[in-house]
Amino acid sequence: MALTSQPAIDSPYLRSLIAGGIAGTTVDLSLHPIDTLKTRLQSASGFYPSGGFRGIYAGVGSALIGSAPGAALFFITYEATKSWLLSPSPLAFLSPSSSSSSSPSRAGPIHNSALRDPLAHMAAATLGEVAACAVRVPTEVIKQRAQASQFRGSWAALRDILALRRAEEGGWMRMRREL
């Protein structure tokens, strides 16, 4: 008698959401001090004026706020795209002859079996990264400004960027460019 265990969460998308969120938060929290030192080394004002070795967790708030949603969005998009591309015929509705002559050997939008899996994974990873960047880029800008001691913290950096939308020169376009 073989024991089969049921996953605690049935939905692969919910599993991806939770696993991605935990993984992203863990990585960002554990590597944040190294990232802070790198940002300060690259700062135009120099390493020591930017804070040196003091406050190496500066900007961690924005990193934590953005890491879980960014990583979760990557994994959800990746799983959904990969599942769709590797499904039996995701683009069948685009072909006018799909209902009359569907070939069982042609599965998914990629028909060459040697290329099918790698191309599906590459496309899924690309779309996942694009989706994750919608969250990651704005939080990175705020985090780096706090790390380089341009502001006292993440909240001050965010307030400064949001104040740009009220500025007479540029307004929303200038704020969008900053983020």
N, C-alpha and C positions, 0 to 999 in steps of 0.2 A: 504494500500500500504506500503510494507516494504522497507525500505531503506537499500541497501547493499553497503558497502563501499569497494572499490578496494584497495588493498595494494599499497603503493607508489612504491614498488619494487616487481615485479612479481616473480622473481627467488628466491627460498628458499636458494640457495647457495650464492647469492649475499647478501641477507638479513643476512645470517649467517656470511659472511665475514665482513660486516659493523658492525653488532651488536657485534661480537667477538672482533673486533679491538677496538671499543669504550669501551667495558667493560674491556678488558685487560689493556688498557691505563689508564682508570679511577682508577682501583684497584691499579695498580702499582704506580701511582702518589700519590694517597692518603695514601697508606701504606708505602711508601718509607722511611720516617723518622723513623718509628718503625723498619723496616727491617735494617736500618743502625745502629741503637742502638744495635739491636740483634747481628749483625755481629761484631760490635766492642766489645761487651761483650764476644764473643766467640773467639776473636782474640788471637793468641799466645803472642803477645806483650802487651796485656792488654787493658783495656778500655780507659784510658786517653792517653797513648802513641799513640793509634790508632786514636785519635781525640776527644775522649770524646763526649761532646754535641755540639762541633763546626762542622759546615759544614755537617749538617744532610742530605743534598740533594746531597752529593758527590756520583757520580756514577749514577745519575738519567738519564744522557744522554743515556747510554747503556740500561738502563731499559726501557726507552721510545721507543728506536729504536727496541728493541726485543719484547716488550709486544704486540703491535698491530699485527704484523705478527704471533707471537706464538699463541695468543688467536684466531685469525682468522683461522689459520690452524687447530686448535683443532676443532672449530665449523664446518668448512667445512667438515673435515674428519668424524666427528661424524654424521652430517646430511646425508652425502652420504652413509656411512656404514649402518646406521640405515634404511634408505630408501631401500637400496639394500637387507638387511637381512629380512625386513618385506614385500618385494614385493612378488607377487604370487608364483613365482618359480625361484629364482635367480640362483640356481644350477641345473636347469633342463638339461642344456647342458652336465653335467658330467655323467648323468645317461644314460646308453645305451638303456633303455626301456622307456625313457621319452616321445618319440614321439608316441609310440604305446599304452601305458597304463598310462596316466596321471590321477591321482586321484584329483578331485576338493577339497577334504578335506585336502590335503597335500599342504600347502602353505609355501613357503620359506624353507630355509635349516633346520629350527627348526620346527618340526611337532607337538609337544605337545603344545596345545594352552595355558596351564597354565604356561609354562616356556618360551614360545616364546618371549613375549614382554620384560621381564626382561633380558633374555639372549642376545637379540638383543641390548638392551640399554647398557648392560655391555660390550659387544664386541665392540660396536661403541665407547664408552667412552675410552676403552683401546687403540684402534687404534688411536683415536684422541689425546690421551696423548702422545703416541709414536711419532706421527707426530709433535706435538707441542714442544716436547723435542729437536728436531733437531734444533730449533731456540732458545729455552729458555736456554739450558745448556751453550752454548758459551757466551751468553749475561750475564748470572748469574755469570760466572767466572770473566768476565771483571768488572761487577758491584761490586762484593764483594771485589776485589782487590782495587778498587777505594774507597769503603766505609771504608776499614781497613787502609786507608792512606798509602798503599804500593806504590801508585803512585799519582800524582797530580790530575788525573782525568781519565775518561773512555778512552779517546784517548791515553793517555800515557800508560795505561795498555794494550790496544790493540797493540800499537807499540811494546811493550816489548815482548808480546806473538808472534807476527809475526816475530820479530827478531830471535826467536828460530829456525825458519826454515833455517836461514842462518848460524846458529851455526854449527861448525864442528862436534860436538858430538851430534848425535841424529837427527838433521835436521827436516824433515817433521814429523817423528814419534814422536819426543819430543813435537813439536808444537801441534800435534793432541791430545796427552795425556794431555797437559795443558788445552786445550779447552774441 
